[in-house]
Amino acid sequence: FRSQQIPARPMFRKTPSAALVCFFLILGSAVAGNWEKLENCRLASDQYMDGDSLHVLHQGKNHIFRLYFVDCPETDTSFPERVAEQMKDFGLADDTAVVAAGHQAMEFTKKFLARSFTVLTKWQDARGNSQQPRSYAVILVGKKNLAVELVRAGLARAHGMPADYPDASRAAAFKDNLRRLQANAIRQKLGAFAGTSRVSARTETAVPDRKSTRLNSSHA
């Protein structure tokens, strides 16, 4: 009898196993992150906060969140490089003006969050100086977005950690809208731009993108 040659099996099957598919789905989900909704949150107004970073109470736990997309003026001069950068972006005369605008942004946020609100977060690390973890978040009061309203009022610059919000397909449009709102705040001299030296052309709809690595080192 002639022996039959059995073809060698390939090392990997052409069709991945269900376990392999599941593994990559889980891995992709971990990398992309899923939004988690925290409802009926309250501001811990007796703890440190500024315009874009705050303590939030939810179901008996105290969380620190930092807003995605935006950066408010500093409330002190602990970070001279960032204060100098903000001075330039807001067109302000000195660091005293930046700090004053920072306190204005803080009061805006405190008033905006006077009642219960919703936090959307992926628990993405936002670092910070506190021993307590800090995560990036989107904060909503009803349908109003805190980041959007800060930029609209001229109390934040459209400059910060991005996210796939409201979803991946609309994230770019959301950022473009923030830039248009900032351009409008410059033209109308709103908020921190009240005494600005910056001039925004009527056709300006965007400000340059900048890397946001330094935003991670904010206090709180």
ABEGO torsion letter per residue (X at the ends): XBBBBBBBBBABBABBBAAAAAAAAAAAAAAAEBBBBBBGBBBBAABBBBAABBBBBBGGBBBBBBBBGBBBBBABAABAAAAAAAAAAAGBABAAAAAAAAAAAAAAAAAAAABBBBBBBAGBBAEEABABBBBBBBBBBEABBAAAAAAAAGABBBBEBBBBOABAAAAAAAAAAAAAAAAAAAAAGBEAAAABABBBBAABABBBBBBAAAAAABBX
